[in-house]
Amino acid sequence: MPDNEAKRLRVLEEYQILDTKNEKDFDEITKLASEICESPISLISLVDADRQWFKSAHGLSSKETPRALSFCAHAIHDEAIFVVEDARKDIRFHDSPLVTSNPNIVFYAGIPLIDKDGFALGSLCVIDNKTKKLNDFQQKALKTLSRQVLKLMEIKKLNYKLNAKNNLLKENYNELERFSHVVSHDIKSPLNNILGLTELLKEEHCQVTNPEANLYIDLIKESSDKLKAYIDATLKAYKEGTLVADEKEFFYLNSVLKENLKLLNPRNEFEINLPENIEIFNYKALFEQIFLNLISNAIKYNDKPKVIVDINVKISEDFYSIIVKDNGMGIENDKFDLIFDMFYTLEKVDRFNNTGTGIGLSTVKTLVRRAGGEITVKSRLGIGTEFVLRFKA
């Protein structure tokens, strides 16, 4: 296994190429490699966790073989060409079923497919059932063809991301239509108050020194402020909800959390306990916004003299979970599903005397989903709330 195996597998997954159909562009490369190197078999082999999968296989009917038997799993350890002139005499391969039976590999030569960040994803290789050597021209040609394979993979990756962004735009458009209906309904009431009270003020009160007129003006201001809060929160939700980084990247969770705390806890007046630091491969910008919302809520909706927020991480073989737990007001059990709905509020006043707009948690759920995760909640009134975010490792 390469030292960077976990990262290498994540990068390979990003190409979205494993288990895709045969494509003429790739098949033409393996055919040409086979002809130039005068070898009956040529493969574009991608080394997955426990198998090598062939994007193109010239002269071989199999689509994959176990990684434990793979020659290409050895080829990805170096930038240079990996050559086995006679596998029957090589201690690593002499008793392999691929050598002792079909396809009876004797000769193997593979060029690693190394992406722009230095991750070896697999190899372009040629195979023969007799011993041989490649001349300089054949080796150079194989290297040139390997670069063409990588270019094709990069183009496919860019096309995949472009399609994903187009789908996201369509999704955002559909959400925008839904938002417009919800917003128009929920904002109509305070807006009608503004219009009605203003008209009443015009008709019945001429002097603003009149105490009753002042009361109407205060009501107008209250309704206006509520309207402004809805509009601001809606715009903020769209800014956050459509934020997707161009590329996934490796980053450390605590680097994101510490940046959030600079904004939310600059004076260290709240006890925010950070988790074991882990490296994550995902959209960093999404994680920044997700935890900015969750930690902010944990602070605001807390009626205890001392705010305590514990952030923990649990890791399994296939998934990791990030838990944000507070000692705040808590949420009623029958409200667990509703709190993620757009504009739904619990009608609670936070520790800073403000009421929520019902947009924050809806945005969080959208961002978690776009990062490939899921979010659940557990809570007890008067004790606190725990949000669990689960992502594929």
ChimeraX attribute file (.defattr): number of C-alpha atoms within 10 A of each C-alpha:
attribute: neighborCount
match mode: 1-to-1
recipient: residues
	/A:1	10
	/A:2	14
	/A:3	8
	/A:4	10
	/A:5	14
	/A:6	12
	/A:7	16
	/A:8	20
	/A:9	16
	/A:10	17
	/A:11	19
	/A:12	19
	/A:13	13
	/A:14	15
	/A:15	17
	/A:16	14
	/A:17	16
	/A:18	16
	/A:19	11
	/A:20	9
	/A:21	9
	/A:22	12
	/A:23	10
	/A:24	9
	/A:25	12
	/A:26	19
	/A:27	18
	/A:28	13
	/A:29	22
	/A:30	27
	/A:31	19
	/A:32	16
	/A:33	27
	/A:34	22
	/A:35	15
	/A:36	16
	/A:37	23
	/A:38	16
	/A:39	21
	/A:40	16
	/A:41	23
	/A:42	30
	/A:43	28
	/A:44	28
	/A:45	28
	/A:46	26
	/A:47	28
	/A:48	21
	/A:49	13
	/A:50	12
	/A:51	17
	/A:52	25
	/A:53	23
	/A:54	26
	/A:55	21
	/A:56	27
	/A:57	22
	/A:58	23
	/A:59	16
	/A:60	14
	/A:61	10
	/A:62	12
	/A:63	14
	/A:64	18
	/A:65	16
	/A:66	13
	/A:67	17
	/A:68	11
	/A:69	19
	/A:70	19
	/A:71	24
	/A:72	26
	/A:73	23
	/A:74	20
	/A:75	24
	/A:76	25
	/A:77	16
	/A:78	13
	/A:79	13
	/A:80	12
	/A:81	18
	/A:82	20
	/A:83	19
	/A:84	20
	/A:85	20
	/A:86	20
	/A:87	25
	/A:88	19
	/A:89	12
	/A:90	12
	/A:91	9
	/A:92	12
	/A:93	20
	/A:94	16
	/A:95	15
	/A:96	17
	/A:97	13
	/A:98	18
	/A:99	19
	/A:100	15
	/A:101	10
	/A:102	10
	/A:103	17
	/A:104	17
	/A:105	26
	/A:106	23
	/A:107	21
	/A:108	25
	/A:109	25
	/A:110	29
	/A:111	28
	/A:112	29
	/A:113	24
	/A:114	18
	/A:115	17
	/A:116	8
	/A:117	8
	/A:118	10
	/A:119	20
	/A:120	27
	/A:121	23
	/A:122	27
	/A:123	30
	/A:124	29
	/A:125	30
	/A:126	26
	/A:127	25
	/A:128	22
	/A:129	18
	/A:130	14
	/A:131	15
	/A:132	16
	/A:133	15
	/A:134	15
	/A:135	9
	/A:136	9
	/A:137	11
	/A:138	16
	/A:139	18
	/A:140	13
	/A:141	14
	/A:142	27
	/A:143	21
	/A:144	13
	/A:145	18
	/A:146	24
	/A:147	17
	/A:148	16
	/A:149	19
	/A:150	18
	/A:151	13
	/A:152	14
	/A:153	17
	/A:154	15
	/A:155	12
	/A:156	15
	/A:157	16
	/A:158	13
	/A:159	12
	/A:160	16
	/A:161	17
	/A:162	13
	/A:163	12
	/A:164	12
	/A:165	14
	/A:166	12
	/A:167	12
	/A:168	15
	/A:169	13
	/A:170	12
	/A:171	12
	/A:172	16
	/A:173	12
	/A:174	11
	/A:175	12
	/A:176	13
	/A:177	11
	/A:178	12
	/A:179	17
	/A:180	11
	/A:181	10
	/A:182	14
	/A:183	16
	/A:184	11
	/A:185	10
	/A:186	14
	/A:187	16
	/A:188	13
	/A:189	12
	/A:190	17
	/A:191	17
	/A:192	12
	/A:193	16
	/A:194	21
	/A:195	12
	/A:196	13
	/A:197	18
	/A:198	15
	/A:199	12
	/A:200	13
	/A:201	19
	/A:202	12
	/A:203	9
	/A:204	9
	/A:205	16
	/A:206	10
	/A:207	12
	/A:208	13
	/A:209	9
	/A:210	10
	/A:211	11
	/A:212	13
	/A:213	19
	/A:214	15
	/A:215	12
	/A:216	18
	/A:217	17
	/A:218	12
	/A:219	16
	/A:220	21
	/A:221	13
	/A:222	15
	/A:223	20
	/A:224	16
	/A:225	13
	/A:226	17
	/A:227	19
	/A:228	13
	/A:229	15
	/A:230	20
	/A:231	15
	/A:232	12
	/A:233	18
	/A:234	21
	/A:235	12
	/A:236	14
	/A:237	20
	/A:238	15
	/A:239	11
	/A:240	19
	/A:241	19
	/A:242	17
	/A:243	15
	/A:244	17
	/A:245	12
	/A:246	11
	/A:247	12
	/A:248	17
	/A:249	15
	/A:250	14
	/A:251	15
	/A:252	13
	/A:253	21
	/A:254	15
	/A:255	13
	/A:256	17
	/A:257	19
	/A:258	15
	/A:259	12
	/A:260	19
	/A:261	18
	/A:262	11
	/A:263	11
	/A:264	17
	/A:265	16
	/A:266	10
	/A:267	9
	/A:268	10
	/A:269	11
	/A:270	16
	/A:271	14
	/A:272	22
	/A:273	13
	/A:274	16
	/A:275	17
	/A:276	11
	/A:277	12
	/A:278	13
	/A:279	13
	/A:280	18
	/A:281	17
	/A:282	20
	/A:283	21
	/A:284	21
	/A:285	18
	/A:286	22
	/A:287	19
	/A:288	17
	/A:289	19
	/A:290	22
	/A:291	17
	/A:292	20
	/A:293	17
	/A:294	17
	/A:295	22
	/A:296	16
	/A:297	17
	/A:298	25
	/A:299	25
	/A:300	20
	/A:301	24
	/A:302	24
	/A:303	17
	/A:304	15
	/A:305	7
	/A:306	13
	/A:307	18
	/A:308	20
	/A:309	22
	/A:310	17
	/A:311	20
	/A:312	16
	/A:313	18
	/A:314	12
	/A:315	14
	/A:316	9
	/A:317	7
	/A:318	8
	/A:319	12
	/A:320	18
	/A:321	19
	/A:322	18
	/A:323	20
	/A:324	24
	/A:325	24
	/A:326	26
	/A:327	24
	/A:328	26
	/A:329	21
	/A:330	20
	/A:331	20
	/A:332	13
	/A:333	12
	/A:334	8
	/A:335	12
	/A:336	14
	/A:337	10
	/A:338	15
	/A:339	19
	/A:340	21
	/A:341	16
	/A:342	20
	/A:343	21
	/A:344	17
	/A:345	17
	/A:346	14
	/A:347	10
	/A:348	12
	/A:349	14
	/A:350	16
	/A:351	13
	/A:352	10
	/A:353	8
	/A:354	11
	/A:355	17
	/A:356	20
	/A:357	20
	/A:358	21
	/A:359	20
	/A:360	26
	/A:361	23
	/A:362	18
	/A:363	25
	/A:364	24
	/A:365	20
	/A:366	20
	/A:367	24
	/A:368	19
	/A:369	14
	/A:370	17
	/A:371	20
	/A:372	12
	/A:373	17
	/A:374	17
	/A:375	18
	/A:376	14
	/A:377	17
	/A:378	15
	/A:379	20
	/A:380	15
	/A:381	13
	/A:382	15
	/A:383	14
	/A:384	22
	/A:385	22
	/A:386	22
	/A:387	18
	/A:388	18
	/A:389	20
	/A:390	20
	/A:391	20
	/A:392	16
	/A:393	15
